[in-house]
Amino acid sequence: QVQLVESGGGLVQAGGSLRLSCAASGGALSSYRAAWFRQAPGKERELVATISRIYGATSYADSVKDRFTIFRDKAKNTVALQMSSLKPEDTAVYYCNAARQSESYWGQGTQVTVSS
């Protein structure tokens, strides 16, 4: 059983930056596809970024492309989301997900609020 804990959320002004981190315990995060999702009030949870298990290939939602970067720190067993040029519409609870085959694990989420 993998446990995921997100951190790094907070309040930031538009145009600012934040780095979210997802720390894993109970398993090697590098053996899972990792992803960041977000859910804004009244909206469905949406996929923000993914990083593949083997080759580290990344993909991004169009709304965050060229502003967000997902990457792993294998030594720390974490996956991070570097967010730059933040916009008020990036305000949401951000969730870390780790998945492979029939397994899927979620963190509790971290709030990101971007003020205009």
C-alpha positions in Angstrom: 0.0 0.0 0.0 1.5 3.3 -1.1 0.7 6.5 0.9 1.1 9.8 -0.8 1.4 13.2 1.0 1.3 16.5 -0.9 2.8 19.7 0.3 3.8 23.1 -1.0 0.4 24.6 -1.7 -0.5 28.1 -0.5 -1.6 31.6 -1.6 0.3 33.3 -4.4 -0.3 36.3 -6.5 -1.0 36.0 -10.2 2.2 35.6 -12.1 4.0 33.9 -9.2 5.3 30.4 -8.8 4.8 27.5 -6.5 6.4 24.0 -6.3 4.2 21.2 -5.1 5.7 18.0 -3.8 4.3 14.5 -3.4 6.1 12.2 -1.0 5.5 8.5 -1.2 5.9 5.8 1.5 5.3 2.1 1.3 6.6 1.8 -2.2 8.9 3.2 -4.8 7.2 6.0 -6.6 9.4 5.5 -9.6 7.7 2.2 -10.3 4.4 4.0 -10.8 3.1 6.3 -13.4 2.7 9.6 -11.4 0.3 12.4 -12.1 -1.1 15.6 -10.7 -4.8 16.4 -10.9 -6.7 19.4 -9.7 -10.2 20.1 -8.7 -11.7 23.6 -8.5 -14.9 24.4 -6.6 -17.9 23.2 -8.5 -15.8 21.5 -11.2 -14.7 18.0 -11.9 -11.2 16.8 -11.1 -9.0 17.3 -14.1 -5.7 15.8 -15.1 -2.9 18.4 -15.1 0.4 16.5 -15.8 1.7 13.0 -15.9 5.1 11.4 -15.9 5.6 7.8 -17.2 7.0 5.0 -15.1 9.9 3.8 -17.2 11.1 6.6 -19.5 9.9 9.6 -17.6 7.9 10.9 -20.5 5.7 13.8 -19.5 2.4 15.2 -20.7 0.4 18.3 -19.8 -3.0 19.7 -20.1 -3.2 22.4 -22.7 -4.1 24.9 -20.0 -0.8 24.5 -18.2 1.6 23.6 -21.0 4.7 25.7 -20.9 3.9 26.9 -17.4 4.0 23.7 -15.3 6.7 21.1 -15.1 6.4 17.6 -13.6 9.5 15.8 -12.5 10.7 13.0 -10.2 13.3 13.0 -7.4 14.0 9.3 -7.2 16.4 9.7 -4.3 13.7 11.4 -2.2 10.9 9.2 -3.6 8.9 12.2 -4.6 7.3 13.7 -7.6 7.0 17.5 -7.9 5.0 20.0 -9.9 6.8 23.3 -10.6 4.1 25.9 -11.4 5.0 29.2 -12.9 3.1 32.2 -14.3 0.2 31.2 -12.2 -3.3 32.5 -13.0 -6.4 32.8 -10.9 -7.9 30.0 -12.9 -5.2 27.7 -11.5 -6.9 27.9 -8.1 -7.8 24.4 -7.0 -7.0 21.6 -4.7 -4.1 19.7 -6.3 -3.9 15.9 -5.9 -1.0 13.5 -6.5 -1.8 10.1 -8.0 0.3 7.0 -8.5 -0.9 4.2 -10.7 0.1 1.0 -12.3 -2.0 -1.9 -13.6 -4.9 -2.3 -11.2 -3.4 -0.1 -8.4 -4.2 3.6 -7.9 -3.3 5.7 -5.0 -4.2 9.3 -4.1 -2.9 11.9 -1.7 -5.2 14.1 0.4 -4.6 17.2 -1.7 -3.1 20.6 -1.2 -4.8 23.9 -1.8 -3.4 26.3 -4.3 -5.0 29.8 -4.4 -3.9 32.4 -6.9 -5.1 35.9 -6.3 -5.6 38.4 -9.1 
